[in-house]
Every structure is written in structure tokens, then in C-alpha cells.
Amino acid sequence: MTCNRCQSEACNTFPADVRVYLNNSRTVAAPPMNPGPIITVCLSCGWSEFTAPPSWLAAGWLRPIAAPKSYSNSHRD
């Protein structure tokens, strides 16, 4: 595998536990989701990446929460 940042061939993969915080209560208190992703790390420059597992997507944790409508937008004088 080649690093996307420095083009080094010195990349390795590692299993990981990852917790994603989206600044709301449903993710702050949640434990890491299983299975954890496999992280690819460049051993030359430190660049890393992972792909969210299908179970994360199916759980809906990465979907944005709709912002509440403000009073001024929903009320006309």
C-alpha cells in the first residue's frame, strides 16, 4: 500500500477502537462501536485513515441531527 500523503510504501494496518464525537449527547456517552475499524498508518509520515464499518452506518450514528427550527423562522407577526 502506498501513502496518499508522502507516497511511501511503509504503510501498515492495525485493528483499533475508535470513538467518534459529533458534539451531541448520543455520541459523547457511547462506548466504541464494534467491530472497530482497521486503521492504515504510514510509518514514514504518520498519515492515517480508516473506513467506517457498515455497522456504524447502519446504526445511524454518523447521520447529522436536524437542527431545530428557530422561533423567528416559524412565527410571523
PQR file with spaces between the fields and no chain letter, atoms N, CA, C, O and H, PARSE charges and radii, in Angstrom:
ATOM       1  N    MET     1       0.851   -1.178    0.000 -0.4000 1.5000
ATOM       2  CA   MET     1       0.000    0.000    0.000 -0.0000 2.0000
ATOM       3  C    MET     1       0.894    1.237    0.000  0.5500 1.7000
ATOM       4  O    MET     1       1.939    1.260    0.650 -0.5500 1.4000
ATOM       5  N    THR     2       0.477    2.247   -0.724 -0.4000 1.5000
ATOM       6  CA   THR     2       1.233    3.490   -0.837 -0.0000 2.0000
ATOM       7  C    THR     2       0.530    4.602   -0.056  0.5500 1.7000
ATOM       8  O    THR     2      -0.692    4.735   -0.116 -0.5500 1.4000
ATOM       9  H    THR     2      -0.372    2.228   -1.252  0.4000 1.0000
ATOM      10  N    CYS     3       1.307    5.392    0.672 -0.4000 1.5000
ATOM      11  CA   CYS     3       0.772    6.515    1.442 -0.0000 2.0000
ATOM      12  C    CYS     3       0.230    7.581    0.501  0.5500 1.7000
ATOM      13  O    CYS     3       0.892    7.947   -0.470 -0.5500 1.4000
ATOM      14  H    CYS     3       2.300    5.284    0.721  0.4000 1.0000
ATOM      15  N    ASN     4      -0.961    8.079    0.779 -0.4000 1.5000
ATOM      16  CA   ASN     4      -1.562    9.140   -0.029 -0.0000 2.0000
ATOM      17  C    ASN     4      -0.881   10.487    0.173  0.5500 1.7000
ATOM      18  O    ASN     4      -1.014   11.377   -0.668 -0.5500 1.4000
ATOM      19  H    ASN     4      -1.499    7.781    1.568  0.4000 1.0000
ATOM      20  N    ARG     5      -0.159   10.649    1.268 -0.4000 1.5000
ATOM      21  CA   ARG     5       0.463   11.929    1.575 -0.0000 2.0000
ATOM      22  C    ARG     5       1.900   12.016    1.060  0.5500 1.7000
ATOM      23  O    ARG     5       2.253   12.959    0.353 -0.5500 1.4000
ATOM      24  H    ARG     5      -0.051    9.927    1.951  0.4000 1.0000
ATOM      25  N    CYS     6       2.731   11.022    1.419 -0.4000 1.5000
ATOM      26  CA   CYS     6       4.154   11.112    1.084 -0.0000 2.0000
ATOM      27  C    CYS     6       4.605   10.076    0.052  0.5500 1.7000
ATOM      28  O    CYS     6       5.773   10.057   -0.334 -0.5500 1.4000
ATOM      29  H    CYS     6       2.443   10.256    1.994  0.4000 1.0000
ATOM      30  N    GLN     7       3.690    9.221   -0.394 -0.4000 1.5000
ATOM      31  CA   GLN     7       3.961    8.189   -1.396 -0.0000 2.0000
ATOM      32  C    GLN     7       4.918    7.099   -0.912  0.5500 1.7000
ATOM      33  O    GLN     7       5.448    6.344   -1.726 -0.5500 1.4000
ATOM      34  H    GLN     7       2.741    9.237   -0.081  0.4000 1.0000
ATOM      35  N    SER     8       5.145    7.007    0.396 -0.4000 1.5000
ATOM      36  CA   SER     8       5.985    5.953    0.956 -0.0000 2.0000
ATOM      37  C    SER     8       5.271    4.613    0.842  0.5500 1.7000
ATOM      38  O    SER     8       4.042    4.550    0.826 -0.5500 1.4000
ATOM      39  H    SER     8       4.714    7.621    1.057  0.4000 1.0000
ATOM      40  N    GLU     9       6.043    3.561    0.765 -0.4000 1.5000
ATOM      41  CA   GLU     9       5.498    2.199    0.759 -0.0000 2.0000
ATOM      42  C    GLU     9       5.460    1.619    2.176  0.5500 1.7000
ATOM      43  O    GLU     9       5.056    0.471    2.365 -0.5500 1.4000
ATOM      44  H    GLU     9       7.042    3.611    0.778  0.4000 1.0000
ATOM      45  N    ALA    10       5.880    2.411    3.173 -0.4000 1.5000
ATOM      46  CA   ALA    10       5.973    1.934    4.556 -0.0000 2.0000
ATOM      47  C    ALA    10       4.649    2.137    5.294  0.5500 1.7000
ATOM      48  O    ALA    10       4.587    2.900    6.258 -0.5500 1.4000
ATOM      49  H    ALA    10       6.207    3.343    3.019  0.4000 1.0000
ATOM      50  N    CYS    11       3.591    1.456    4.847 -0.4000 1.5000
ATOM      51  CA   CYS    11       2.287    1.546    5.487 -0.0000 2.0000
ATOM      52  C    CYS    11       1.953    0.212    6.129  0.5500 1.7000
ATOM      53  O    CYS    11       2.344   -0.845    5.635 -0.5500 1.4000
ATOM      54  H    CYS    11       3.642    0.835    4.064  0.4000 1.0000
ATOM      55  N    ASN    12       1.234    0.272    7.224 -0.4000 1.5000
ATOM      56  CA   ASN    12       0.809   -0.937    7.904 -0.0000 2.0000
ATOM      57  C    ASN    12      -0.607   -0.733    8.419  0.5500 1.7000
ATOM      58  O    ASN    12      -1.054    0.402    8.591 -0.5500 1.4000
ATOM      59  H    ASN    12       0.917    1.131    7.626  0.4000 1.0000
ATOM      60  N    THR    13      -1.309   -1.826    8.662 -0.4000 1.5000
ATOM      61  CA   THR    13      -2.674   -1.742    9.172 -0.0000 2.0000
ATOM      62  C    THR    13      -2.742   -2.305   10.576  0.5500 1.7000
ATOM      63  O    THR    13      -2.008   -3.229   10.927 -0.5500 1.4000
ATOM      64  H    THR    13      -0.947   -2.747    8.522  0.4000 1.0000
ATOM      65  N    PHE    14      -3.640   -1.731   11.381 -0.4000 1.5000
ATOM      66  CA   PHE    14      -3.806   -2.112   12.769 -0.0000 2.0000
ATOM      67  C    PHE    14      -5.287   -2.122   13.123  0.5500 1.7000
ATOM      68  O    PHE    14      -6.028   -1.252   12.665 -0.5500 1.4000
ATOM      69  H    PHE    14      -4.236   -0.981   11.095  0.4000 1.0000
ATOM      70  N    PRO    15      -5.742   -3.089   13.930 -0.5600 1.5000
ATOM      71  CA   PRO    15      -7.117   -3.024   14.434  0.2800 2.0000
ATOM      72  C    PRO    15      -7.189   -1.912   15.485  0.5500 1.7000
ATOM      73  O    PRO    15      -6.198   -1.632   16.159 -0.5500 1.4000
ATOM      74  N    ALA    16      -8.342   -1.287   15.623 -0.4000 1.5000
ATOM      75  CA   ALA    16      -8.445   -0.165   16.556 -0.0000 2.0000
ATOM      76  C    ALA    16      -9.834   -0.061   17.155  0.5500 1.7000
ATOM      77  O    ALA    16     -10.808   -0.562   16.593 -0.5500 1.4000
ATOM      78  H    ALA    16      -9.148   -1.515   15.076  0.4000 1.0000
ATOM      79  N    ASP    17      -9.912    0.594   18.301 -0.4000 1.5000
ATOM      80  CA   ASP    17     -11.176    1.029   18.878 -0.0000 2.0000
ATOM      81  C    ASP    17     -11.237    2.528   18.655  0.5500 1.7000
ATOM      82  O    ASP    17     -10.327    3.259   19.048 -0.5500 1.4000
ATOM      83  H    ASP    17      -9.121    1.001   18.758  0.4000 1.0000
ATOM      84  N    VAL    18     -12.297    2.981   18.033 -0.4000 1.5000
ATOM      85  CA   VAL    18     -12.427    4.397   17.698 -0.0000 2.0000
ATOM      86  C    VAL    18     -13.747    4.909   18.246  0.5500 1.7000
ATOM      87  O    VAL    18     -14.778    4.247   18.127 -0.5500 1.4000
ATOM      88  H    VAL    18     -13.036    2.387   17.714  0.4000 1.0000
ATOM      89  N    ARG    19     -13.712    6.076   18.839 -0.4000 1.5000
ATOM      90  CA   ARG    19     -14.924    6.742   19.307 -0.0000 2.0000
ATOM      91  C    ARG    19     -15.030    8.057   18.549  0.5500 1.7000
ATOM      92  O    ARG    19     -14.105    8.869   18.576 -0.5500 1.4000
ATOM      93  H    ARG    19     -12.875    6.614   18.936  0.4000 1.0000
ATOM      94  N    VAL    20     -16.149    8.269   17.876 -0.4000 1.5000
ATOM      95  CA   VAL    20     -16.368    9.470   17.087 -0.0000 2.0000
ATOM      96  C    VAL    20     -17.302   10.391   17.865  0.5500 1.7000
ATOM      97  O    VAL    20     -18.397    9.983   18.254 -0.5500 1.4000
ATOM      98  H    VAL    20     -16.901    7.609   17.853  0.4000 1.0000
ATOM      99  N    TYR    21     -16.872   11.630   18.094 -0.4000 1.5000
ATOM     100  CA   TYR    21     -17.688   12.613   18.793 -0.0000 2.0000
ATOM     101  C    TYR    21     -18.248   13.608   17.786  0.5500 1.7000
ATOM     102  O    TYR    21     -17.498   14.241   17.042 -0.5500 1.4000
ATOM     103  H    TYR    21     -15.983   11.961   17.778  0.4000 1.0000
ATOM     104  N    LEU    22     -19.564   13.740   17.767 -0.4000 1.5000
ATOM     105  CA   LEU    22     -20.214   14.694   16.885 -0.0000 2.0000
ATOM     106  C    LEU    22     -20.815   15.853   17.670  0.5500 1.7000
ATOM     107  O    LEU    22     -21.740   16.516   17.200 -0.5500 1.4000
ATOM     108  H    LEU    22     -20.173   13.226   18.371  0.4000 1.0000
ATOM     109  N    ASN    23     -20.286   16.097   18.870 -0.4000 1.5000
ATOM     110  CA   ASN    23     -20.731   17.188   19.728 -0.0000 2.0000
ATOM     111  C    ASN    23     -22.204   17.115   20.084  0.5500 1.7000
ATOM     112  O    ASN    23     -22.902   18.129   20.091 -0.5500 1.4000
ATOM     113  H    ASN    23     -19.535   15.559   19.252  0.4000 1.0000
ATOM     114  N    ASN    24     -22.675   15.906   20.381 -0.4000 1.5000
ATOM     115  CA   ASN    24     -24.030   15.789   20.885 -0.0000 2.0000
ATOM     116  C    ASN    24     -24.105   14.603   21.835  0.5500 1.7000
ATOM     117  O    ASN    24     -23.207   13.762   21.864 -0.5500 1.4000
ATOM     118  H    ASN    24     -22.108   15.082   20.375  0.4000 1.0000
ATOM     119  N    SER    25     -25.164   14.542   22.597 -0.4000 1.5000
ATOM     120  CA   SER    25     -25.256   13.577   23.687 -0.0000 2.0000
ATOM     121  C    SER    25     -25.278   12.128   23.223  0.5500 1.7000
ATOM     122  O    SER    25     -24.875   11.246   23.980 -0.5500 1.4000
ATOM     123  H    SER    25     -25.893   15.225   22.574  0.4000 1.0000
ATOM     124  N    ARG    26     -25.732   11.854   22.013 -0.4000 1.5000
ATOM     125  CA   ARG    26     -25.813   10.457   21.616 -0.0000 2.0000
ATOM     126  C    ARG    26     -24.447    9.841   21.319  0.5500 1.7000
ATOM     127  O    ARG    26     -24.336    8.615   21.287 -0.5500 1.4000
ATOM     128  H    ARG    26     -26.059   12.571   21.398  0.4000 1.0000
ATOM     129  N    THR    27     -23.409   10.639   21.100 -0.4000 1.5000
ATOM     130  CA   THR    27     -22.090   10.071   20.863 -0.0000 2.0000
ATOM     131  C    THR    27     -21.125   10.272   22.019  0.5500 1.7000
ATOM     132  O    THR    27     -20.190    9.484   22.168 -0.5500 1.4000
ATOM     133  H    THR    27     -23.499   11.635   21.126  0.4000 1.0000
ATOM     134  N    VAL    28     -21.314   11.290   22.836 -0.4000 1.5000
ATOM     135  CA   VAL    28     -20.377   11.564   23.925 -0.0000 2.0000
ATOM     136  C    VAL    28     -20.347   10.426   24.936  0.5500 1.7000
ATOM     137  O    VAL    28     -19.273   10.042   25.398 -0.5500 1.4000
ATOM     138  H    VAL    28     -22.072   11.929   22.715  0.4000 1.0000
ATOM     139  N    ALA    29     -21.499    9.884   25.283 -0.4000 1.5000
ATOM     140  CA   ALA    29     -21.567    8.857   26.314 -0.0000 2.0000
ATOM     141  C    ALA    29     -21.488    7.439   25.743  0.5500 1.7000
ATOM     142  O    ALA    29     -21.528    6.476   26.509 -0.5500 1.4000
ATOM     143  H    ALA    29     -22.371   10.196   24.908  0.4000 1.0000
ATOM     144  N    ALA    30     -21.381    7.287   24.454 -0.4000 1.5000
ATOM     145  CA   ALA    30     -21.422    5.960   23.838 -0.0000 2.0000
ATOM     146  C    ALA    30     -20.062    5.275   23.876  0.5500 1.7000
ATOM     147  O    ALA    30     -19.032    5.927   23.702 -0.5500 1.4000
ATOM     148  H    ALA    30     -21.349    8.069   23.832  0.4000 1.0000
ATOM     149  N    PRO    31     -20.054    3.971   24.102 -0.5600 1.5000
ATOM     150  CA   PRO    31     -18.799    3.232   24.019  0.2800 2.0000
ATOM     151  C    PRO    31     -18.378    3.092   22.561  0.5500 1.7000
ATOM     152  O    PRO    31     -19.188    3.326   21.664 -0.5500 1.4000
ATOM     153  N    PRO    32     -17.126    2.714   22.307 -0.5600 1.5000
ATOM     154  CA   PRO    32     -16.724    2.481   20.919  0.2800 2.0000
ATOM     155  C    PRO    32     -17.628    1.427   20.285  0.5500 1.7000
ATOM     156  O    PRO    32     -18.032    0.471   20.946 -0.5500 1.4000
ATOM     157  N    MET    33     -17.939    1.604   19.014 -0.4000 1.5000
ATOM     158  CA   MET    33     -18.804    0.654   18.335 -0.0000 2.0000
ATOM     159  C    MET    33     -17.979   -0.516   17.826  0.5500 1.7000
ATOM     160  O    MET    33     -16.815   -0.356   17.460 -0.5500 1.4000
ATOM     161  H    MET    33     -17.611    2.381   18.477  0.4000 1.0000
ATOM     162  N    ASN    34     -18.582   -1.675   17.805 -0.4000 1.5000
ATOM     163  CA   ASN    34     -17.889   -2.879   17.343 -0.0000 2.0000
ATOM     164  C    ASN    34     -18.508   -3.335   16.047  0.5500 1.7000
ATOM     165  O    ASN    34     -19.725   -3.207   15.917 -0.5500 1.4000
ATOM     166  H    ASN    34     -19.528   -1.805   18.102  0.4000 1.0000
ATOM     167  N    PRO    35     -17.795   -3.849   15.088 -0.5600 1.5000
ATOM     168  CA   PRO    35     -16.351   -4.025   15.158  0.2800 2.0000
ATOM     169  C    PRO    35     -15.645   -2.700   14.925  0.5500 1.7000
ATOM     170  O    PRO    35     -16.151   -1.826   14.220 -0.5500 1.4000
ATOM     171  N    GLY    36     -14.489   -2.565   15.516 -0.4000 1.5000
ATOM     172  CA   GLY    36     -13.685   -1.373   15.302 -0.0000 2.0000
ATOM     173  C    GLY    36     -13.093   -1.418   13.906  0.5500 1.7000
ATOM     174  O    GLY    36     -12.968   -2.489   13.313 -0.5500 1.4000
ATOM     175  H    GLY    36     -14.078   -3.274   16.089  0.4000 1.0000
ATOM     176  N    PRO    37     -12.730   -0.265   13.383 -0.5600 1.5000
ATOM     177  CA   PRO    37     -12.169   -0.234   12.036  0.2800 2.0000
ATOM     178  C    PRO    37     -10.719   -0.703   12.018  0.5500 1.7000
ATOM     179  O    PRO    37     -10.058   -0.775   13.054 -0.5500 1.4000
ATOM     180  N    ILE    38     -10.251   -1.013   10.846 -0.4000 1.5000
ATOM     181  CA   ILE    38      -8.839   -1.268   10.623 -0.0000 2.0000
ATOM     182  C    ILE    38      -8.247    0.065   10.182  0.5500 1.7000
ATOM     183  O    ILE    38      -8.717    0.666    9.216 -0.5500 1.4000
ATOM     184  H    ILE    38     -10.787   -0.955   10.004  0.4000 1.0000
ATOM     185  N    ILE    39      -7.213    0.530   10.888 -0.4000 1.5000
ATOM     186  CA   ILE    39      -6.583    1.808   10.578 -0.0000 2.0000
ATOM     187  C    ILE    39      -5.307    1.547    9.802  0.5500 1.7000
ATOM     188  O    ILE    39      -4.501    0.698   10.183 -0.5500 1.4000
ATOM     189  H    ILE    39      -6.831    0.042   11.673  0.4000 1.0000
ATOM     190  N    THR    40      -5.126    2.274    8.720 -0.4000 1.5000
ATOM     191  CA   THR    40      -3.893    2.216    7.947 -0.0000 2.0000
ATOM     192  C    THR    40      -3.035    3.396    8.359  0.5500 1.7000
ATOM     193  O    THR    40      -3.494    4.538    8.330 -0.5500 1.4000
ATOM     194  H    THR    40      -5.780    2.964    8.411  0.4000 1.0000
ATOM     195  N    VAL    41      -1.778    3.129    8.747 -0.4000 1.5000
ATOM     196  CA   VAL    41      -0.866    4.167    9.218 -0.0000 2.0000
ATOM     197  C    VAL    41       0.403    4.132    8.376  0.5500 1.7000
ATOM     198  O    VAL    41       0.980    3.069    8.148 -0.5500 1.4000
ATOM     199  H    VAL    41      -1.405    2.201    8.770  0.4000 1.0000
ATOM     200  N    CYS    42       0.831    5.313    7.915 -0.4000 1.5000
ATOM     201  CA   CYS    42       2.115    5.422    7.224 -0.0000 2.0000
ATOM     202  C    CYS    42       3.195    5.519    8.290  0.5500 1.7000
ATOM     203  O    CYS    42       3.163    6.414    9.134 -0.5500 1.4000
ATOM     204  H    CYS    42       0.362    6.176    8.100  0.4000 1.0000
ATOM     205  N    LEU    43       4.141    4.607    8.250 -0.4000 1.5000
ATOM     206  CA   LEU    43       5.207    4.592    9.250 -0.0000 2.0000
ATOM     207  C    LEU    43       6.294    5.617    8.950  0.5500 1.7000
ATOM     208  O    LEU    43       7.220    5.777    9.745 -0.5500 1.4000
ATOM     209  H    LEU    43       4.166    3.880    7.564  0.4000 1.0000
ATOM     210  N    SER    44       6.198    6.316    7.817 -0.4000 1.5000
ATOM     211  CA   SER    44       7.159    7.366    7.470 -0.0000 2.0000
ATOM     212  C    SER    44       6.695    8.742    7.927  0.5500 1.7000
ATOM     213  O    SER    44       7.464    9.484    8.539 -0.5500 1.4000
ATOM     214  H    SER    44       5.445    6.186    7.172  0.4000 1.0000
ATOM     215  N    CYS    45       5.433    9.092    7.631 -0.4000 1.5000
ATOM     216  CA   CYS    45       4.963   10.453    7.937 -0.0000 2.0000
ATOM     217  C    CYS    45       3.837   10.497    8.969  0.5500 1.7000
ATOM     218  O    CYS    45       3.506   11.574    9.466 -0.5500 1.4000
ATOM     219  H    CYS    45       4.809    8.489    7.134  0.4000 1.0000
ATOM     220  N    GLY    46       3.241    9.347    9.302 -0.4000 1.5000
ATOM     221  CA   GLY    46       2.191    9.322   10.311 -0.0000 2.0000
ATOM     222  C    GLY    46       0.784    9.491    9.770  0.5500 1.7000
ATOM     223  O    GLY    46      -0.175    9.423   10.539 -0.5500 1.4000
ATOM     224  H    GLY    46       3.510    8.472    8.898  0.4000 1.0000
ATOM     225  N    TRP    47       0.630    9.709    8.474 -0.4000 1.5000
ATOM     226  CA   TRP    47      -0.703    9.827    7.891 -0.0000 2.0000
ATOM     227  C    TRP    47      -1.481    8.559    8.192  0.5500 1.7000
ATOM     228  O    TRP    47      -0.920    7.463    8.167 -0.5500 1.4000
ATOM     229  H    TRP    47       1.409    9.764    7.850  0.4000 1.0000
ATOM     230  N    SER    48      -2.766    8.700    8.476 -0.4000 1.5000
ATOM     231  CA   SER    48      -3.582    7.521    8.757 -0.0000 2.0000
ATOM     232  C    SER    48      -4.994    7.725    8.238  0.5500 1.7000
ATOM     233  O    SER    48      -5.440    8.850    8.018 -0.5500 1.4000
ATOM     234  H    SER    48      -3.222    9.590    8.496  0.4000 1.0000
ATOM     235  N    GLU    49      -5.696    6.591    8.046 -0.4000 1.5000
ATOM     236  CA   GLU    49      -7.081    6.647    7.600 -0.0000 2.0000
ATOM     237  C    GLU    49      -7.784    5.375    8.039  0.5500 1.7000
ATOM     238  O    GLU    49      -7.155    4.351    8.306 -0.5500 1.4000
ATOM     239  H    GLU    49      -5.333    5.677    8.226  0.4000 1.0000
ATOM     240  N    PHE    50      -9.110    5.467    8.106 -0.4000 1.5000
ATOM     241  CA   PHE    50      -9.925    4.281    8.312 -0.0000 2.0000
ATOM     242  C    PHE    50     -11.245    4.468    7.595  0.5500 1.7000
ATOM     243  O    PHE    50     -11.653    5.589    7.291 -0.5500 1.4000
ATOM     244  H    PHE    50      -9.621    6.299    7.890  0.4000 1.0000
ATOM     245  N    THR    51     -11.902    3.362    7.333 -0.4000 1.5000
ATOM     246  CA   THR    51     -13.216    3.368    6.726 -0.0000 2.0000
ATOM     247  C    THR    51     -14.220    2.964    7.783  0.5500 1.7000
ATOM     248  O    THR    51     -14.017    1.971    8.482 -0.5500 1.4000
ATOM     249  H    THR    51     -11.571    2.451    7.580  0.4000 1.0000
ATOM     250  N    ALA    52     -15.293    3.712    7.912 -0.4000 1.5000
ATOM     251  CA   ALA    52     -16.323    3.380    8.898 -0.0000 2.0000
ATOM     252  C    ALA    52     -16.942    2.035    8.543  0.5500 1.7000
ATOM     253  O    ALA    52     -17.371    1.828    7.408 -0.5500 1.4000
ATOM     254  H    ALA    52     -15.457    4.519    7.345  0.4000 1.0000
ATOM     255  N    PRO    53     -16.992    1.113    9.514 -0.5600 1.5000
ATOM     256  CA   PRO    53     -17.593   -0.194    9.258  0.2800 2.0000
ATOM     257  C    PRO    53     -19.094   -0.064    8.941  0.5500 1.7000
ATOM     258  O    PRO    53     -19.738    0.881    9.396 -0.5500 1.4000
ATOM     259  N    PRO    54     -19.645   -0.996    8.175 -0.5600 1.5000
ATOM     260  CA   PRO    54     -21.074   -0.955    7.839  0.2800 2.0000
ATOM     261  C    PRO    54     -21.978   -0.897    9.074  0.5500 1.7000
ATOM     262  O    PRO    54     -23.050   -0.295    9.021 -0.5500 1.4000
ATOM     263  N    SER    55     -21.557   -1.519   10.189 -0.4000 1.5000
ATOM     264  CA   SER    55     -22.391   -1.482   11.392 -0.0000 2.0000
ATOM     265  C    SER    55     -22.541   -0.058   11.932  0.5500 1.7000
ATOM     266  O    SER    55     -23.580    0.272   12.504 -0.5500 1.4000
ATOM     267  H    SER    55     -20.686   -2.008   10.232  0.4000 1.0000
ATOM     268  N    TRP    56     -21.536    0.779   11.764 -0.4000 1.5000
ATOM     269  CA   TRP    56     -21.632    2.178   12.193 -0.0000 2.0000
ATOM     270  C    TRP    56     -22.666    2.902   11.340  0.5500 1.7000
ATOM     271  O    TRP    56     -23.494    3.651   11.858 -0.5500 1.4000
ATOM     272  H    TRP    56     -20.692    0.511   11.299  0.4000 1.0000
ATOM     273  N    LEU    57     -22.614    2.675   10.041 -0.4000 1.5000
ATOM     274  CA   LEU    57     -23.546    3.344    9.133 -0.0000 2.0000
ATOM     275  C    LEU    57     -24.970    2.875    9.379  0.5500 1.7000
ATOM     276  O    LEU    57     -25.903    3.678    9.373 -0.5500 1.4000
ATOM     277  H    LEU    57     -21.941    2.067    9.620  0.4000 1.0000
ATOM     278  N    ALA    58     -25.138    1.572    9.595 -0.4000 1.5000
ATOM     279  CA   ALA    58     -26.470    1.013    9.833 -0.0000 2.0000
ATOM     280  C    ALA    58     -27.065    1.524   11.139  0.5500 1.7000
ATOM     281  O    ALA    58     -28.283    1.671   11.243 -0.5500 1.4000
ATOM     282  H    ALA    58     -24.380    0.920    9.600  0.4000 1.0000
ATOM     283  N    ALA    59     -26.226    1.799   12.140 -0.4000 1.5000
ATOM     284  CA   ALA    59     -26.707    2.275   13.432 -0.0000 2.0000
ATOM     285  C    ALA    59     -27.177    3.727   13.374  0.5500 1.7000
ATOM     286  O    ALA    59     -27.881    4.181   14.275 -0.5500 1.4000
ATOM     287  H    ALA    59     -25.237    1.680   12.056  0.4000 1.0000
ATOM     288  N    GLY    60     -26.800    4.457   12.333 -0.4000 1.5000
ATOM     289  CA   GLY    60     -27.243    5.839   12.184 -0.0000 2.0000
ATOM     290  C    GLY    60     -26.469    6.855   12.991  0.5500 1.7000
ATOM     291  O    GLY    60     -26.874    8.016   13.054 -0.5500 1.4000
ATOM     292  H    GLY    60     -26.228    4.088   11.600  0.4000 1.0000
ATOM     293  N    TRP    61     -25.377    6.464   13.607 -0.4000 1.5000
ATOM     294  CA   TRP    61     -24.618    7.383   14.450 -0.0000 2.0000
ATOM     295  C    TRP    61     -23.936    8.492   13.668  0.5500 1.7000
ATOM     296  O    TRP    61     -23.670    9.557   14.224 -0.5500 1.4000
ATOM     297  H    TRP    61     -25.049    5.521   13.556  0.4000 1.0000
ATOM     298  N    LEU    62     -23.652    8.272   12.412 -0.4000 1.5000
ATOM     299  CA   LEU    62     -22.917    9.269   11.647 -0.0000 2.0000
ATOM     300  C    LEU    62     -23.831   10.196   10.856  0.5500 1.7000
ATOM     301  O    LEU    62     -23.357   11.082   10.145 -0.5500 1.4000
ATOM     302  H    LEU    62     -23.868    7.407   11.960  0.4000 1.0000
ATOM     303  N    ARG    63     -25.143    9.993   10.980 -0.4000 1.5000
ATOM     304  CA   ARG    63     -26.085   10.898   10.307 -0.0000 2.0000
ATOM     305  C    ARG    63     -26.217   12.188   11.107  0.5500 1.7000
ATOM     306  O    ARG    63     -26.242   12.147   12.337 -0.5500 1.4000
ATOM     307  H    ARG    63     -25.528    9.274   11.557  0.4000 1.0000
ATOM     308  N    PRO    64     -26.301   13.320   10.440 -0.5600 1.5000
ATOM     309  CA   PRO    64     -26.471   14.584   11.172  0.2800 2.0000
ATOM     310  C    PRO    64     -27.851   14.658   11.828  0.5500 1.7000
ATOM     311  O    PRO    64     -28.823   14.093   11.327 -0.5500 1.4000
ATOM     312  N    ILE    65     -27.914   15.356   12.942 -0.4000 1.5000
ATOM     313  CA   ILE    65     -29.182   15.596   13.616 -0.0000 2.0000
ATOM     314  C    ILE    65     -29.767   16.879   13.043  0.5500 1.7000
ATOM     315  O    ILE    65     -29.061   17.880   12.917 -0.5500 1.4000
ATOM     316  H    ILE    65     -27.124   15.815   13.349  0.4000 1.0000
ATOM     317  N    ALA    66     -31.030   16.858   12.701 -0.4000 1.5000
ATOM     318  CA   ALA    66     -31.681   18.053   12.158 -0.0000 2.0000
ATOM     319  C    ALA    66     -31.690   19.155   13.207  0.5500 1.7000
ATOM     320  O    ALA    66     -32.034   18.924   14.366 -0.5500 1.4000
ATOM     321  H    ALA    66     -31.603   16.044   12.803  0.4000 1.0000
ATOM     322  N    ALA    67     -31.313   20.336   12.794 -0.4000 1.5000
ATOM     323  CA   ALA    67     -31.322   21.478   13.701 -0.0000 2.0000
ATOM     324  C    ALA    67     -32.764   21.893   13.968  0.5500 1.7000
ATOM     325  O    ALA    67     -33.595   21.865   13.060 -0.5500 1.4000
ATOM     326  H    ALA    67     -31.034   20.524   11.852  0.4000 1.0000
ATOM     327  N    PRO    68     -33.067   22.278   15.207 -0.5600 1.5000
ATOM     328  CA   PRO    68     -34.438   22.716   15.491  0.2800 2.0000
ATOM     329  C    PRO    68     -34.744   24.015   14.751  0.5500 1.7000
ATOM     330  O    PRO    68     -33.868   24.860   14.567 -0.5500 1.4000
ATOM     331  N    LYS    69     -35.983   24.158   14.335 -0.4000 1.5000
ATOM     332  CA   LYS    69     -36.386   25.382   13.661 -0.0000 2.0000
ATOM     333  C    LYS    69     -36.434   26.515   14.681  0.5500 1.7000
ATOM     334  O    LYS    69     -36.934   26.345   15.792 -0.5500 1.4000
ATOM     335  H    LYS    69     -36.694   23.472   14.485  0.4000 1.0000
ATOM     336  N    SER    70     -35.917   27.647   14.296 -0.4000 1.5000
ATOM     337  CA   SER    70     -35.924   28.765   15.231 -0.0000 2.0000
ATOM     338  C    SER    70     -37.315   29.388   15.278  0.5500 1.7000
ATOM     339  O    SER    70     -38.083   29.285   14.322 -0.5500 1.4000
ATOM     340  H    SER    70     -35.510   27.785   13.393  0.4000 1.0000
ATOM     341  N    TYR    71     -37.623   30.016   16.368 -0.4000 1.5000
ATOM     342  CA   TYR    71     -38.919   30.628   16.561 -0.0000 2.0000
ATOM     343  C    TYR    71     -39.161   31.719   15.524  0.5500 1.7000
ATOM     344  O    TYR    71     -40.277   31.860   15.024 -0.5500 1.4000
ATOM     345  H    TYR    71     -36.999   30.099   17.145  0.4000 1.0000
ATOM     346  N    SER    72     -38.119   32.496   15.195 -0.4000 1.5000
ATOM     347  CA   SER    72     -38.299   33.589   14.254 -0.0000 2.0000
ATOM     348  C    SER    72     -38.613   33.117   12.848  0.5500 1.7000
ATOM     349  O    SER    72     -39.256   33.839   12.087 -0.5500 1.4000
ATOM     350  H    SER    72     -37.212   32.381   15.602  0.4000 1.0000
ATOM     351  N    ASN    73     -38.176   31.930   12.490 -0.4000 1.5000
ATOM     352  CA   ASN    73     -38.464   31.403   11.151 -0.0000 2.0000
ATOM     353  C    ASN    73     -39.857   30.782   11.066  0.5500 1.7000
ATOM     354  O    ASN    73     -40.458   30.754    9.992 -0.5500 1.4000
ATOM     355  H    ASN    73     -37.654   31.343   13.109  0.4000 1.0000
ATOM     356  N    SER    74     -40.368   30.289   12.181 -0.4000 1.5000
ATOM     357  CA   SER    74     -41.660   29.611   12.137 -0.0000 2.0000
ATOM     358  C    SER    74     -42.827   30.485   12.569  0.5500 1.7000
ATOM     359  O    SER    74     -43.980   30.080   12.417 -0.5500 1.4000
ATOM     360  H    SER    74     -39.879   30.312   13.053  0.4000 1.0000
ATOM     361  N    HIS    75     -42.565   31.660   13.097 -0.4000 1.5000
ATOM     362  CA   HIS    75     -43.619   32.552   13.592 -0.0000 2.0000
ATOM     363  C    HIS    75     -43.591   33.857   12.836  0.5500 1.7000
ATOM     364  O    HIS    75     -42.554   34.517   12.760 -0.5500 1.4000
ATOM     365  H    HIS    75     -41.629   31.990   13.221  0.4000 1.0000
ATOM     366  N    ARG    76     -44.717   34.231   12.282 -0.4000 1.5000
ATOM     367  CA   ARG    76     -44.807   35.519   11.581 -0.0000 2.0000
ATOM     368  C    ARG    76     -45.701   36.455   12.384  0.5500 1.7000
ATOM     369  O    ARG    76     -46.733   36.042   12.912 -0.5500 1.4000
ATOM     370  H    ARG    76     -45.559   33.696   12.344  0.4000 1.0000
ATOM     371  N    ASP    77     -45.293   37.720   12.469 -0.4000 1.5000
ATOM     372  CA   ASP    77     -46.087   38.721   13.193 -0.0000 2.0000
ATOM     373  C    ASP    77     -47.204   39.248   12.356  0.5500 1.7000
ATOM     374  O    ASP    77     -47.969   40.099   12.811 -0.5500 1.4000
ATOM     375  H    ASP    77     -44.455   38.055   12.039  0.4000 1.0000
